[in-house]
Every structure is written in structure tokens, then in C-alpha cells.
């Protein structure tokens, strides 16, 4: 049994994305009239989407769909009644080999959710001869609103869904999103200043489909708290942890992370089998930080810094903080600022331990921690209950330091009846490339027995606590 993970499973996903131009003449300073003009423009956009001009193209494939022309599909050997899952055979993606050369390969079947991305386009050509263009020039003073709406809709599909019924659901979602965009734009309107709504998709606990919400572009998280509270109440979610912050947005399959760090490598591992045992894991997403990253040679002294960075990335990617993961120098400066170190510590290669990790988390992130210690490594085998409870209730990565080594504990497999225990360890001493297979095959992220710990060494563990916020 696995406890403390995010037990959400969804089927294949259709995602349609596109940009629509919103152009509206605001020929009055009257707020009511401006709102009416904006609403009329949105109504025209919805009519345009629900017309024969609407075209959907499947990304990385030759498939083009005209939903309102009897769901005409090219190539011709695909029909409207073709199952959506058969579209994968037409999709080709860029794959890079060890020499760096790119090649086109067909989409492969996988056990997890698969993604089909469609581009929303508008057909501007009409059959028959084109009329002669007519130009009109009108001189008048007026405000003109011109902006781009970033439409982004998703539907989850089953193996029995055809192209025809899936497109109907997508177009309904697009229409609803335009209605929501209109409401959000008018809601956040200040005078003639308008904020463009941005869609974000979230996978809630126990959910089988994604939930899409809109936030005004450029508005910081602290000003969106009342809106998040509405969402928590609507979906009956607790108000002690974030689910609707932008950082909580769903990460789509095969979507690359721009920073280059590996995410949650432990997800590629098989859980150990213990008699009458349960597995308790870190909850959510984190980045794997280790030696020699970021053009920083910290081999031999920076393991605790890297473990701390992994913990900071967890708080960032769960939406608790918006600041980036601190550098070694920023970590050292934080310890100087709290009075833990002398000014000469900044720029040095001195080690830090779990108490320093606790101090930095509090100083830079406002996160408190509990410290748990054992007088010798042989006692780690007795800490199953405490660690299981931590991952069940807090779900944060744990930093452990002993002797001259530091590691990150991501979970435990523990049997309450037999006392058998295994530790899920993320090792910051790795110095290689971001190669998931090497990292998991070679045990840099892997399950370890109690003998992993130096049986005679003293260990301190820093257990970060979740802030009670939404």
C-alpha cells in the first residue's frame, strides 16, 4: 500500500490551444457602454469559434479537422468515427540520439496518460471568386482595445471516444472558456485598463479530470487569495494547503521543464515489498539538485547545500513561495544575516548541517522545521513511525546529516508489525548528467536498508513543516 502520494489518475488528454485576437472600439468613457462593447466582441468571437471557419490541426501530424463541416478530416483514411486513440499513429515527435541528431519518430504507447495537442486556427478563405476590396477611412478620437486571448482547453478522453464526439466536447470547452474570459476581464477591469485572463489546469486530489481556472495576467499570488478561497469552497478542499496556486498547475506528459533539472526521479522506481508494510512518500513535485550543477564545483563539500536546494524547490513547486531556489552564496549570506556565521563564511567551501538548513528555510522561505536526531546510525531503523507520520501529514523532503555526509530522505517503506524498514534516498553526491536511467539504475535515487547509515555516526534530521496557507 502506498500512502502520502497524489493518487490521481487520468486517461488520455486532448488539449486545444490557440490565440484569438480581441479587438474592440471603446468610443465612450462610460463604463457601462465599454462593458457592453467588450461583451459584444466576445459574443462575436464565440460565434466565430462555433462556425465553419473553425479548424483544428493535430500538432506534429498531417491531421486537420473541420468540426463544422461534417467533421471532415484529412488524411482521407481517417473518418469522424475514428477513435481518438488512433490519432497517435499519425503523430511524430522529435527524438534526439546520443550524437545529438534529431529524428522523427511515431508516438509510442505508454502506461500513463498520453497527450494529443491540437492547434486552434481560423479558416479565412471562402469558396468562389473573391470580392474586390473596399477601403473606408473614418476620422474620430476613440480608445481601441487590441489584445490576444490565450485559449487553452483540455478534455479527458476514454478509449471509446471518437474524433466527432471529442471535438464536440472541445468546442463546448472553448465556448465556455470564452464566457469565463469575458467575466474575468470585466471583473478585474479598472477604468479602461483590462487584464488578460490566463488559463491554468489543475489536477485535484482523487480527481479523474482536470479543472481549468482563469487568473488575470501579471497579478501576484497574494492578490488572488480571495479567488483561491472561492475555488477551495467550490471543490470542498481544505484551506490549509495550496491547490490552486499557479505553481500547482498540472504538468502535461512529455512537456519539458525549462530549467533543465530532473523532477521527482523516485517516480521511476519500484516500491519495496515488505510483509505487512506500507510505503509513505514525499507529496508533490521537487527538483533533483546535486554536485556540479549550475556551473558550481561543490564536489566534496556542498551535499547539504544541494539537499537544501531540493527542499526549497519542493516549496517553490507546491506554490508556497515564489522565489527561486537559492544559490550556495545566498544560503551562506542567509546564515550570516541570522547571526549563525561570520561574514567570512560567504564565498567559502565550509560544510553546513541540518541546523543550518533549518535556519535558512526559516530565513528565506519563512518555513519552520522540526529537528530529529539519533545518537548513532543503528537507531535509524527505529524511526519508521516518526518518518511515516511526517510523510503522511507534511509530505516534505527530509534532510539528514551525519559525519561529513548529507542526504535527502523522500520516503520510507515500513511495517508497523515487524519493524522492517527501507529508506527512499535522494543522493546529492551525484556528479553526472541529468540522466534518469543512470540515476535510478546506479542507486543515486533508490531504496536503501538500515545498513546504509554509518552505524556509529550521529545523525540530525531536518523535517520541514508545511505552512497553513492556500
C-alpha positions in Angstrom: 0.0 0.0 0.0 1.3 3.5 -0.9 0.4 6.3 1.4 1.1 10.0 1.1 1.3 10.3 -2.7 -1.0 12.1 -5.0 -3.4 9.2 -6.1 -4.7 10.9 -9.2 -5.0 9.0 -12.4 -6.5 10.4 -15.6 -6.9 9.0 -19.1 -5.6 10.3 -22.4 -5.9 14.1 -22.8 -6.9 16.3 -25.7 -5.6 19.8 -25.4 -6.5 22.6 -27.8 -4.5 25.8 -27.8 -4.8 28.9 -29.9 -4.6 32.7 -29.9 -7.7 34.8 -30.7 -7.4 38.5 -31.4 -9.8 40.6 -29.3 -10.3 44.0 -31.0 -12.9 46.3 -29.6 -13.6 50.0 -30.3 -14.2 51.8 -27.0 -15.8 55.0 -28.3 -17.1 56.1 -24.9 -15.7 56.7 -21.4 -18.9 55.4 -19.9 -18.0 52.2 -18.1 -21.4 50.5 -18.8 -21.1 51.2 -22.5 -17.4 49.9 -22.5 -18.6 46.7 -20.8 -21.3 46.2 -23.4 -18.9 46.7 -26.3 -16.5 44.2 -24.7 -19.3 41.7 -24.2 -20.5 42.1 -27.8 -16.9 41.5 -29.1 -16.7 38.3 -27.0 -20.1 37.2 -28.4 -18.7 37.6 -31.9 -15.6 35.5 -31.0 -17.8 32.7 -29.7 -19.8 32.8 -32.9 -16.6 32.7 -34.9 -15.4 29.6 -33.0 -18.7 27.9 -33.5 -18.7 28.4 -37.2 -17.4 26.6 -40.3 -14.3 28.8 -40.0 -13.0 26.8 -37.1 -10.2 24.4 -37.8 -8.3 22.1 -35.5 -4.9 20.7 -36.5 -3.2 17.9 -34.6 0.3 19.0 -33.7 3.2 17.0 -35.2 0.9 15.3 -37.6 -0.8 15.8 -41.0 -4.3 15.5 -39.5 -6.6 18.6 -39.9 -10.2 18.6 -38.6 -13.0 20.9 -39.7 -15.5 20.3 -36.9 -18.5 22.1 -38.5 -18.1 20.6 -42.0 -19.4 17.2 -41.0 -16.2 16.8 -39.0 -14.2 16.5 -42.2 -10.8 15.1 -41.5 -7.7 14.8 -43.6 -6.0 12.5 -44.5 -8.9 10.8 -46.1 -8.4 7.4 -44.4 -9.5 8.9 -41.1 -13.2 9.4 -40.5 -15.2 11.3 -37.9 -16.0 8.0 -36.3 -12.3 7.1 -36.0 -11.3 6.5 -32.3 -9.2 9.3 -30.9 -6.5 6.9 -29.7 -5.8 6.1 -33.3 -4.6 9.6 -33.9 -1.4 8.6 -32.1 -0.2 6.6 -35.1 -0.1 9.9 -37.1 1.8 11.9 -34.6 5.6 12.2 -35.0 7.8 13.7 -32.3 11.4 14.9 -32.4 13.7 12.5 -30.6 17.4 13.1 -30.0 20.0 10.3 -30.1 23.3 10.2 -28.2 25.1 12.1 -31.0 22.7 15.0 -30.7 20.9 14.3 -34.1 17.2 14.7 -34.2 14.9 12.3 -35.9 11.1 12.0 -36.3 9.5 9.0 -34.5 5.9 8.0 -34.2 4.2 8.5 -30.8 4.6 5.4 -28.7 2.0 3.7 -26.4 2.6 4.2 -22.7 1.0 3.1 -19.5 0.4 6.7 -18.3 -1.7 9.5 -19.6 -1.0 10.4 -23.2 -1.4 13.9 -24.7 -2.8 15.0 -28.1 -2.3 18.7 -28.7 -4.5 20.5 -31.2 -3.9 23.9 -32.6 -7.0 26.2 -33.0 -7.0 28.0 -36.3 -9.5 30.1 -38.3 -10.1 29.5 -42.0 -10.1 32.9 -43.7 -10.7 31.8 -47.3 -14.1 31.4 -48.9 -15.1 29.3 -51.9 -15.7 31.1 -55.2 -14.3 34.4 -56.5 -13.1 36.9 -54.1 -14.8 40.3 -54.0 -12.9 43.5 -54.7 -11.5 45.1 -51.5 -13.2 48.2 -50.2 -11.4 50.7 -48.0 -13.1 53.2 -45.7 -11.4 55.9 -43.7 -13.1 57.4 -40.6 -11.6 60.1 -38.6 -12.6 60.2 -34.9 -11.0 60.1 -31.5 -11.6 56.8 -29.6 -9.9 54.2 -27.5 -9.2 51.0 -29.3 -8.7 47.7 -27.3 -6.5 45.2 -29.0 -5.2 42.2 -27.2 -4.6 38.4 -27.7 -6.5 35.8 -25.7 -4.5 32.7 -24.9 -7.2 29.9 -25.3 -6.2 26.6 -23.7 -8.8 23.9 -23.1 -8.5 20.2 -22.2 -10.8 17.3 -22.1 -10.0 13.8 -20.9 -11.0 11.0 -23.3 -11.7 7.3 -23.0 -10.7 4.6 -25.4 -14.3 4.6 -26.8 -14.3 8.3 -27.7 -14.4 9.2 -31.4 -13.0 12.2 -33.1 -16.5 13.5 -33.7 -17.7 13.5 -30.0 -14.3 14.6 -28.7 -14.3 17.6 -31.0 -17.9 18.5 -29.8 -16.6 18.5 -26.2 -13.6 20.6 -27.1 -15.7 23.2 -28.9 -18.0 23.3 -25.9 -15.0 23.8 -23.6 -13.7 26.6 -25.9 -17.1 28.4 -25.8 -17.3 28.1 -22.1 -13.7 29.4 -21.7 -14.5 32.5 -23.8 -17.5 33.1 -21.5 -15.2 32.8 -18.4 -12.7 35.1 -20.0 -15.3 37.7 -20.6 -16.4 37.5 -16.9 -12.8 37.6 -15.6 -11.9 40.6 -17.8 -14.9 42.6 -16.7 -14.3 41.5 -13.1 -10.8 42.9 -13.0 -11.5 45.9 -15.2 -10.2 49.3 -13.7 -11.3 52.2 -15.8 -10.2 51.4 -19.3 -7.4 49.2 -18.1 -8.0 45.5 -18.7 -6.1 42.4 -17.6 -5.9 39.4 -20.0 -7.2 36.2 -18.4 -4.7 33.2 -18.5 -6.0 29.6 -18.2 -4.4 27.2 -15.7 -5.2 23.5 -15.4 -5.2 21.7 -12.1 -5.5 18.0 -11.1 -7.2 17.9 -7.7 -6.9 15.0 -5.2 -8.8 11.9 -6.3 -9.9 13.6 -9.5 -10.1 11.9 -12.9 -10.3 15.1 -14.9 -8.5 18.4 -15.0 -10.1 21.6 -13.6 -9.4 24.8 -15.6 -9.4 28.2 -13.9 -8.5 31.7 -15.2 -6.3 34.2 -13.5 -5.6 37.8 -14.7 -2.1 38.1 -16.2 0.5 39.9 -14.1 -1.4 39.8 -10.8 0.8 38.3 -8.0 -0.4 35.3 -5.9 -1.0 37.3 -2.8 -3.7 39.4 -4.5 -5.5 36.2 -5.7 -6.2 34.7 -2.3 -9.9 35.5 -2.3 -10.3 33.9 -5.7 -8.5 30.8 -4.5 -10.7 30.6 -1.4 -13.8 30.5 -3.7 -12.2 27.6 -5.6 -11.5 25.7 -2.4 -15.1 26.2 -1.2 -16.5 25.2 -4.6 -14.5 21.9 -4.7 -14.7 21.3 -0.9 -11.0 21.4 -0.4 -9.2 22.1 2.9 -8.0 25.6 3.4 -4.6 24.7 5.0 -2.6 23.9 1.8 -2.5 25.3 -1.7 -4.2 23.5 -4.6 -4.9 26.5 -7.0 -1.6 28.4 -7.0 -0.1 28.8 -10.4 2.8 26.6 -9.4 0.3 23.8 -8.7 -0.7 23.7 -12.3 -0.8 20.3 -13.9 2.4 19.4 -15.8 1.4 17.7 -19.1 3.1 14.5 -20.2 6.3 15.0 -22.2 6.2 18.7 -21.5 9.9 19.8 -20.9 10.9 21.8 -17.8 12.8 24.9 -19.0 15.3 24.9 -16.1 16.8 21.5 -17.0 16.5 19.9 -13.6 15.0 16.4 -13.2 11.7 16.3 -11.4 10.6 13.5 -9.0 13.1 10.8 -10.2 11.7 8.4 -7.5 8.6 8.0 -9.6 10.6 5.7 -11.9 11.3 3.3 -9.0 9.5 0.1 -7.9 8.4 0.1 -4.3 10.0 -2.5 -2.0 7.8 -5.4 -0.8 7.7 -5.7 3.0 5.5 -8.1 4.8 2.5 -6.1 6.2 4.3 -2.9 5.1 3.2 0.4 3.8 5.0 3.0 1.7 5.0 6.6 2.8 6.3 9.1 0.2 7.0 12.8 -0.3 3.9 14.5 -1.7 4.2 16.6 -4.8 7.0 17.8 -7.1 10.6 18.6 -6.4 13.8 19.1 -8.4 16.9 16.9 -8.0 19.8 19.1 -7.0 23.3 17.5 -6.8 27.0 18.2 -7.0 28.4 20.1 -10.0 25.2 21.7 -11.2 24.8 25.4 -12.1 28.5 25.6 -13.1 29.3 25.2 -9.4 32.1 22.9 -8.3 31.0 21.9 -4.9 32.2 18.3 -5.1 33.2 17.2 -1.6 31.6 20.0 0.4 28.2 21.0 -1.0 26.0 18.0 -0.3 23.9 19.7 2.4 23.5 22.8 0.2 22.1 20.6 -2.6 19.8 18.8 -0.2 18.5 22.2 1.0 18.0 23.3 -2.7 15.9 20.2 -3.3 13.8 21.1 -0.3 13.5 24.7 -1.4 12.4 23.5 -4.9 9.6 21.5 -3.2 8.2 24.6 -1.5 8.5 26.6 -4.8 6.8 24.0 -6.9 4.0 23.4 -4.5 3.3 27.1 -4.6 4.2 28.0 -1.1 6.9 30.5 -2.2 7.5 32.4 -5.4 11.3 33.0 -5.0 13.7 30.9 -7.0 15.9 28.2 -5.4 18.8 29.9 -3.5 22.4 29.6 -4.7 25.2 28.5 -2.4 26.2 32.1 -1.9 22.6 33.1 -1.0 22.4 30.3 1.5 25.7 31.4 3.1 24.5 35.0 3.2 21.3 34.0 4.9 23.3 32.2 7.7 25.3 35.4 8.1 22.1 37.5 8.3 20.7 35.4 11.1 23.9 35.6 13.1 24.8 31.9 12.7 28.0 32.6 10.7 30.7 35.3 10.4 30.9 37.4 7.2 33.9 35.5 6.0 31.6 32.4 5.6 30.2 33.9 2.4 32.1 32.5 -0.6 33.8 29.8 1.5 33.6 26.0 1.0 32.5 25.2 4.5 30.0 22.5 5.2 26.6 23.1 6.7 24.3 20.7 8.6 20.7 20.2 9.4 20.5 23.0 11.9 21.8 25.4 9.2 19.3 24.0 6.8 16.6 24.7 9.4 17.8 28.3 9.8 17.9 29.0 6.1 14.5 27.7 5.4 13.1 29.9 8.1 15.1 33.0 7.0 14.5 32.8 3.2 11.2 30.9 3.0 9.5 31.5 6.3 9.3 27.8 6.8 9.7 26.2 10.2 11.2 22.7 10.8 11.4 20.0 13.4 14.8 18.5 14.2 15.0 14.8 15.0 18.3 13.2 16.0 19.7 9.7 16.6 22.9 9.2 18.6 24.1 6.5 16.2 23.1 5.3 12.7 22.0 1.9 14.0 19.0 3.8 15.6 17.7 4.9 12.2 15.9 1.6 11.9 13.7 2.6 14.9 12.5 5.9 13.3 9.9 4.3 11.0 6.9 5.6 12.8 8.1 9.2 13.1 9.2 9.3 9.4 6.0 7.7 8.2 3.9 10.2 10.1 6.0 13.1 8.7 5.4 12.0 5.1 1.7 11.3 5.8 1.0 14.7 7.3 3.6 17.1 6.0 4.9 15.3 2.9 8.1 17.4 2.5 11.6 16.1 1.7 13.8 15.5 4.8 17.4 16.5 5.0 19.6 14.2 7.1 23.2 14.9 8.0 25.7 12.7 9.8 29.5 12.8 9.9 30.6 14.6 6.7 27.7 13.4 4.5 24.2 14.7 3.8 21.3 13.1 2.0 17.6 13.7 1.3 15.0 11.2 2.5 12.0 11.1 0.2 10.0 8.3 1.9 10.0 5.1 3.9 8.6 1.7 3.5 7.8 0.5 7.0 6.0 -2.4 8.7 4.4 -1.5 12.0 4.1 -5.2 13.0 7.6 -6.4 12.1 9.6 -3.1 12.3 11.2 -3.8 8.8 12.1 -0.5 7.1 13.6 0.8 3.9 14.5 4.4 3.2 14.0 6.2 -0.1 17.2 8.2 -0.6 18.0 11.0 -3.0 21.8 11.3 -3.1 23.2 14.8 -3.6 26.7 13.4 -4.2 25.9 12.5 -7.8 28.2 14.4 -10.3 26.8 13.2 -13.7 24.3 14.5 -16.3 20.5 14.6 -15.8 20.1 11.0 -16.9 17.1 9.4 -15.2 18.1 5.9 -16.1 21.7 6.3 -14.7 20.4 8.0 -11.6 17.9 5.2 -10.8 19.9 2.2 -12.0 23.0 3.3 -10.1 21.1 4.0 -6.9 21.6 7.8 -6.7 17.9 7.8 -6.2 16.9 4.5 -4.6 15.6 2.4 -1.7 18.2 1.6 1.0 18.2 -0.6 4.0 19.2 0.4 7.6 22.8 -0.7 6.8 23.0 2.4 4.5 23.7 4.6 7.5 27.0 4.7 9.3 26.1 2.6 12.3 28.3 4.5 14.7 27.7 8.1 13.4 25.5 10.7 15.0 22.6 11.9 12.7 20.4 15.0 12.7 17.3 15.2 10.5 15.6 18.4 9.4 11.8 17.9 8.9 10.3 21.0 7.2 6.7 21.8 8.1 4.0 22.9 5.6 2.8 26.4 6.2 -1.0 26.5 6.7 -2.0 28.6 3.7 -3.9 28.3 0.5 
